Amino acid sequence: MENQIGKEMYELLEYLFPLNRSISGNGVRETLRIIQNHIPIKVHEVPSGTEVFDWIVPKEWNVADAYVMDETGNKIIDFQKNNLHLVGYSVPVNKIVTLSELQEHLYSLSDQPEAIPYVTSYYKERWGFCITQKQRDNLKEGKYKVVIESELKEGSLTYGELIIPGRSEEEIFLSTYVCHPSMANNELSGPVLTTFLVKWIMSKPRRYTYRIIYIPETIGSIMYLSKNLDHMKRNVISGFNITCVGDDGHYSYLPTRNGSTYADKVALNTLSYDHPDFVEYTYLDRGSDERQYNSPGVDLPVCTIMRSKYGTYPEYHTSLDNLDFVSDEGLSGSLDVFKKCLKTMEENKKYRIKCLGEPQLGKRGLYPTIGTKSSSLEVKDIMNFISYADGDHDLIDISNQIGVPVWELYPIIEKLKKTDLI
């Protein structure tokens, strides 16, 4: 079943991969439309020029075509072959330039000669192309025709939102971004995992309400906070920024600014038992939307769980972050981690033992009539759980105290409930 889900996640990622996403435009709309085929998100538009805290929603950007052609009519740089070739938010251009002038508008990576870099210029109008260093080194003197058929207009910023009601008005918040072109791990693994996580959430009874958003990074989270902050500060008890969850690297964790919120507590407990080799960063290593959710005055309990953290792997923000860099197993493994985090919060309560002194387990059928190594361990876990079921420790506290994963405590809780001990 897990392998099948991983395959389905990869197929969705593969389908979304070619779309030219940016912080606005039709690529984002098409991405959200495809996701709507899987889950019932609502799509919203925020007009260009809207003030959102200290920022302003920019003009909308769309691209029909872009290329650089040499004197023989050969397209040496072609947006249609790889949308990373065009600098994000490039203005329209149609002119003949010399090689020296063209070089002023080219971006490449000398230390990664086979990679096309990802470059944007959202808030200053310019144009440019990104190519591999190998391509750049082979450019010859001559005239080049530069064509960028783009449009910058007063349009809107597009985002997706889904509120899944629970028994409680308290909320768990999930945020992912849909603003990068063809990059698999840094961009698409987040929205793909979130989509399948939402399917799972919707299939289960829910204690909490879930607030899920698909936004352009930075400007999108700032915009969303400007519209919803008061409500979120009252209701959000925990949240996760979901990105870089599709590769096969070690898991990693980036805490909240506070470092000890409910989200941190859940993330650390889950990763410590499930993937004890995870890499723990500090808030000083932030770089995605967790910095907006944790900014002073906002202070929402939102941390980030990833596989390889953004900015730490050489493929990051290049054409090498491609379909080969992510895997079925990477995606499904990350999905399992987030499911465990959410189930932990759904099940997390404080428990109190009902009797004074050590309970008599034998008369309740909880003590084996024949002692073996495995049965002794089971009894030990039950007794250790009871020792901390004092009404002050919640399930995560007990798990941390007795060294047993939360998910292994569920059957113990059921046994104790059935015998009316807690």
Secondary structure, 3 states (H helix, E strand, C coil): CHHHHHHHHHHHHHHHCCCCCCCCCHHHHHHHHHHHCCCCCEEEEEECCCEECCEECCCEEEEEEEEEECCCCCEEEECCCCHHHECECCCCEEEEEEHHHHHCCEECCCCCCCCCECCECCCCCCCCEECCHHHHHCCCCCEEEEEEEEEEECCEEEEEEEEECCCCCCEEEEEEECCCCCCHHHHHHHHHHHHHHHHHHHCCCCCCEEEEEEECCCHHHHHHHHHHHHHHHHHEEEEEEECCCCCCCCCEEECCCCCCCHHHHHHHHHHHHHCCCCEECCHHHCCCCHHHHCCCCCCCCEEEEECCCCCCCCCCCECCCCCCCCCHHHHHHHHHHHHHHHHHHHHCCEEECCCCCCCCCHHHCCCCCCCCHHHHHHHHHHHHHHHHCEEEEEHHHHHHHHCCCHHHHHHHHHHHHHCCCC
